[in-house]
C-alpha cells in the first residue's frame, strides 16, 4: 500500500470534542468525507495532554494505530466534530 502524502493537503480543519466542545487538534485534512483517521504527521496544533483523550471531559475519542505503516489516530464514531 502507498504511504500518505508527506506534504499533505493545504486545507486545515479544527477538531473538537462532541460532548464538551473543547478544542482537540488543528489538522490538515484531505478530501471532503467524514473524519475517520488523523495521521500524526498532519496534526498542526495539538491541544491534548494525553493522546486520544479529551482534556475537557476526559472521554476517549481516538485510538493509536498504524495505517499504511504510518502512525495515526483512529477516531471513535460520534466523539469528535470537524469544522
Backbone as JSON Lines, residues from 0, in Angstrom:
{"i":0,"aa":"X","n":[0.82,-1.19,0.0],"ca":[0.0,0.0,0.0],"c":[0.87,1.25,0.0]}
{"i":1,"aa":"X","n":[0.35,2.28,-0.58],"ca":[1.08,3.54,-0.67],"c":[1.01,4.29,0.66]}
{"i":2,"aa":"X","n":[2.09,4.99,0.99],"ca":[2.12,5.82,2.2],"c":[1.34,7.1,1.95]}
{"i":3,"aa":"X","n":[0.82,7.75,3.01],"ca":[0.15,9.03,2.8],"c":[1.14,10.1,2.36]}
{"i":4,"aa":"X","n":[0.65,11.08,1.63],"ca":[1.48,12.16,1.12],"c":[2.13,12.92,2.28]}
{"i":5,"aa":"X","n":[3.48,13.05,2.29],"ca":[4.2,13.7,3.38],"c":[3.77,15.16,3.53]}
{"i":6,"aa":"X","n":[3.74,15.89,2.42],"ca":[3.39,17.31,2.47],"c":[1.95,17.48,2.94]}
{"i":7,"aa":"X","n":[1.1,16.65,2.45],"ca":[-0.29,16.67,2.87],"c":[-1.08,17.81,2.26]}
{"i":8,"aa":"X","n":[-2.37,17.85,2.53],"ca":[-3.23,18.89,1.97],"c":[-2.99,20.24,2.64]}
{"i":9,"aa":"X","n":[-3.46,21.29,1.99],"ca":[-3.28,22.65,2.49],"c":[-4.42,23.03,3.43]}
{"i":10,"aa":"X","n":[-5.61,22.51,3.17],"ca":[-6.8,22.87,3.97],"c":[-6.69,22.31,5.39]}
{"i":11,"aa":"X","n":[-6.8,23.17,6.37],"ca":[-6.75,22.75,7.77],"c":[-8.13,22.88,8.4]}
{"i":12,"aa":"X","n":[-8.47,21.93,9.26],"ca":[-9.76,21.93,9.95],"c":[-9.53,21.92,11.47]}
{"i":13,"aa":"X","n":[-10.51,22.42,12.21],"ca":[-10.48,22.39,13.67],"c":[-11.28,21.18,14.14]}
{"i":14,"aa":"X","n":[-10.66,20.36,14.97],"ca":[-11.33,19.17,15.51],"c":[-11.62,19.44,16.99]}
{"i":15,"aa":"X","n":[-12.87,19.26,17.4],"ca":[-13.26,19.5,18.79],"c":[-14.06,18.32,19.32]}
{"i":16,"aa":"X","n":[-14.17,18.25,20.64],"ca":[-14.92,17.18,21.32],"c":[-16.41,17.4,21.07]}
{"i":17,"aa":"X","n":[-17.13,16.34,20.76],"ca":[-18.57,16.44,20.51],"c":[-19.34,16.67,21.8]}
{"i":18,"aa":"X","n":[-18.82,16.2,22.92],"ca":[-19.54,16.32,24.18],"c":[-19.37,17.69,24.83]}
{"i":19,"aa":"X","n":[-18.11,18.16,24.99],"ca":[-17.87,19.39,25.75],"c":[-17.36,20.54,24.88]}
{"i":20,"aa":"X","n":[-17.19,20.32,23.58],"ca":[-16.76,21.35,22.61],"c":[-15.33,21.86,22.84]}
{"i":21,"aa":"X","n":[-14.53,21.13,23.61],"ca":[-13.13,21.53,23.85],"c":[-12.31,21.31,22.57]}
{"i":22,"aa":"X","n":[-11.42,22.24,22.23],"ca":[-10.58,22.04,21.03],"c":[-9.59,20.91,21.25]}
{"i":23,"aa":"X","n":[-9.42,20.07,20.22],"ca":[-8.51,18.92,20.31],"c":[-7.31,19.09,19.39]}
{"i":24,"aa":"X","n":[-7.57,19.29,18.09],"ca":[-6.48,19.39,17.11],"c":[-6.79,20.44,16.06]}
{"i":25,"aa":"X","n":[-5.75,20.93,15.42],"ca":[-5.82,21.63,14.13],"c":[-5.14,20.66,13.19]}
{"i":26,"aa":"X","n":[-5.84,20.22,12.13],"ca":[-5.42,19.08,11.31],"c":[-5.53,19.41,9.83]}
{"i":27,"aa":"X","n":[-4.52,19.02,9.05],"ca":[-4.56,19.18,7.6],"c":[-5.28,17.98,6.99]}
{"i":28,"aa":"X","n":[-6.55,18.18,6.64],"ca":[-7.4,17.09,6.16],"c":[-7.49,17.1,4.64]}
{"i":29,"aa":"X","n":[-7.43,15.94,4.06],"ca":[-7.62,15.79,2.62],"c":[-8.99,15.23,2.33]}
{"i":30,"aa":"X","n":[-9.57,15.6,1.21],"ca":[-10.87,15.07,0.82],"c":[-12.02,15.77,1.52]}
{"i":31,"aa":"X","n":[-13.24,15.36,1.14],"ca":[-14.42,16.02,1.7],"c":[-15.29,15.08,2.52]}
{"i":32,"aa":"X","n":[-14.8,13.88,2.81],"ca":[-15.57,12.92,3.6],"c":[-15.49,13.19,5.08]}
{"i":33,"aa":"X","n":[-16.09,12.32,5.86],"ca":[-16.06,12.47,7.31],"c":[-14.67,12.13,7.85]}
{"i":34,"aa":"X","n":[-14.4,12.57,9.07],"ca":[-13.09,12.35,9.7],"c":[-13.07,10.96,10.32]}
{"i":35,"aa":"X","n":[-12.27,10.07,9.76],"ca":[-12.18,8.69,10.24],"c":[-10.85,8.47,10.95]}
{"i":36,"aa":"X","n":[-9.79,9.08,10.43],"ca":[-8.45,8.9,11.0],"c":[-7.67,10.2,10.89]}
{"i":37,"aa":"X","n":[-6.7,10.35,11.79],"ca":[-5.79,11.5,11.75],"c":[-4.37,10.97,11.71]}
{"i":38,"aa":"X","n":[-3.65,11.24,10.63],"ca":[-2.24,10.89,10.59],"c":[-1.49,11.87,11.49]}
{"i":39,"aa":"X","n":[-0.63,11.36,12.36],"ca":[0.04,12.2,13.35],"c":[0.94,13.24,12.7]}
{"i":40,"aa":"X","n":[1.5,12.94,11.53],"ca":[2.39,13.9,10.87],"c":[1.62,15.08,10.28]}
{"i":41,"aa":"X","n":[0.3,14.98,10.15],"ca":[-0.51,16.07,9.6],"c":[-1.14,16.96,10.68]}
{"i":42,"aa":"X","n":[-0.97,16.64,11.95],"ca":[-1.51,17.45,13.03],"c":[-0.67,18.72,13.15]}
{"i":43,"aa":"X","n":[-1.32,19.87,12.97],"ca":[-0.62,21.16,13.01],"c":[-0.47,21.64,14.45]}
{"i":44,"aa":"X","n":[-1.57,21.6,15.21],"ca":[-1.57,22.05,16.6],"c":[-2.31,21.05,17.45]}
{"i":45,"aa":"X","n":[-1.71,20.68,18.59],"ca":[-2.28,19.67,19.48],"c":[-2.66,20.32,20.8]}
{"i":46,"aa":"X","n":[-3.94,20.24,21.18],"ca":[-4.42,20.84,22.43],"c":[-4.6,19.8,23.54]}
{"i":47,"aa":"X","n":[-4.28,18.53,23.28],"ca":[-4.5,17.47,24.27],"c":[-3.25,17.23,25.09]}
{"i":48,"aa":"X","n":[-3.44,16.82,26.35],"ca":[-2.31,16.43,27.2],"c":[-1.97,14.95,27.0]}
{"i":49,"aa":"X","n":[-3.0,14.13,26.94],"ca":[-2.86,12.69,26.74],"c":[-3.46,12.35,25.39]}
{"i":50,"aa":"X","n":[-2.72,11.58,24.61],"ca":[-3.13,11.28,23.23],"c":[-4.43,10.48,23.19]}
{"i":51,"aa":"X","n":[-5.42,10.99,22.47],"ca":[-6.69,10.29,22.29],"c":[-7.7,10.52,23.4]}
{"i":52,"aa":"X","n":[-7.39,11.4,24.36],"ca":[-8.3,11.67,25.48],"c":[-8.59,13.17,25.52]}
{"i":53,"aa":"X","n":[-9.86,13.53,25.64],"ca":[-10.27,14.94,25.68],"c":[-9.78,15.6,26.96]}
{"i":54,"aa":"X","n":[-9.15,16.78,26.84],"ca":[-8.68,17.47,28.05],"c":[-9.82,18.07,28.88]}
{"i":55,"aa":"X","n":[-10.98,18.32,28.26],"ca":[-12.1,18.92,28.96],"c":[-12.9,17.93,29.8]}
{"i":56,"aa":"X","n":[-13.36,16.85,29.17],"ca":[-14.25,15.91,29.87],"c":[-13.61,14.55,30.14]}
{"i":57,"aa":"X","n":[-12.43,14.28,29.59],"ca":[-11.73,13.02,29.86],"c":[-12.23,11.82,29.08]}
{"i":58,"aa":"X","n":[-13.04,12.03,28.05],"ca":[-13.59,10.95,27.23],"c":[-12.55,10.54,26.18]}
{"i":59,"aa":"X","n":[-12.42,9.23,25.96],"ca":[-11.53,8.74,24.91],"c":[-12.21,8.94,23.55]}
{"i":60,"aa":"X","n":[-11.54,9.67,22.64],"ca":[-12.13,9.95,21.33],"c":[-11.39,9.27,20.19]}
{"i":61,"aa":"X","n":[-10.19,8.71,20.44],"ca":[-9.41,8.07,19.38],"c":[-8.49,7.0,19.97]}
{"i":62,"aa":"X","n":[-8.07,6.08,19.08],"ca":[-7.14,5.01,19.47],"c":[-5.9,5.07,18.59]}
{"i":63,"aa":"X","n":[-4.74,4.75,19.17],"ca":[-3.5,4.68,18.4],"c":[-3.52,3.49,17.47]}
{"i":64,"aa":"X","n":[-3.01,3.68,16.26],"ca":[-2.94,2.59,15.29],"c":[-1.9,2.9,14.23]}
{"i":65,"aa":"X","n":[-1.6,1.93,13.41],"ca":[-0.75,2.12,12.23],"c":[-1.62,1.95,11.0]}
{"i":66,"aa":"X","n":[-1.63,2.95,10.14],"ca":[-2.39,2.89,8.89],"c":[-1.4,3.07,7.76]}
{"i":67,"aa":"X","n":[-1.3,2.06,6.89],"ca":[-0.33,2.05,5.8],"c":[1.09,2.26,6.3]}
{"i":68,"aa":"X","n":[1.41,1.74,7.47],"ca":[2.75,1.85,8.03],"c":[3.07,3.18,8.67]}
{"i":69,"aa":"X","n":[2.08,4.06,8.82],"ca":[2.27,5.39,9.38],"c":[1.47,5.53,10.67]}
{"i":70,"aa":"X","n":[2.06,6.08,11.74],"ca":[1.31,6.27,12.99],"c":[0.1,7.19,12.78]}
{"i":71,"aa":"X","n":[-1.03,6.78,13.33],"ca":[-2.26,7.54,13.16],"c":[-3.16,7.36,14.37]}
{"i":72,"aa":"X","n":[-4.19,8.2,14.44],"ca":[-5.23,8.08,15.44],"c":[-6.52,7.7,14.73]}
{"i":73,"aa":"X","n":[-7.11,6.6,15.12],"ca":[-8.37,6.13,14.54],"c":[-9.49,6.7,15.4]}
{"i":74,"aa":"X","n":[-10.33,7.53,14.82],"ca":[-11.39,8.22,15.56],"c":[-12.54,7.26,15.9]}
{"i":75,"aa":"X","n":[-13.09,7.44,17.08],"ca":[-14.27,6.68,17.51],"c":[-15.49,7.47,17.04]}
{"i":76,"aa":"X","n":[-16.41,6.8,16.37],"ca":[-17.56,7.45,15.75],"c":[-18.4,8.28,16.71]}
{"i":77,"aa":"X","n":[-18.7,9.51,16.34],"ca":[-19.57,10.39,17.1],"c":[-18.91,11.11,18.27]}
{"i":78,"aa":"X","n":[-17.6,10.92,18.46],"ca":[-16.91,11.55,19.61],"c":[-16.29,12.9,19.26]}
{"i":79,"aa":"X","n":[-16.09,13.18,17.96],"ca":[-15.44,14.44,17.56],"c":[-16.29,15.17,16.53]}
{"i":80,"aa":"X","n":[-16.09,16.48,16.47],"ca":[-16.71,17.34,15.45],"c":[-15.59,18.0,14.66]}
{"i":81,"aa":"X","n":[-15.83,18.14,13.36],"ca":[-14.85,18.71,12.45],"c":[-15.43,19.97,11.84]}
{"i":82,"aa":"X","n":[-14.69,21.09,11.9],"ca":[-15.19,22.35,11.36],"c":[-14.13,23.03,10.52]}
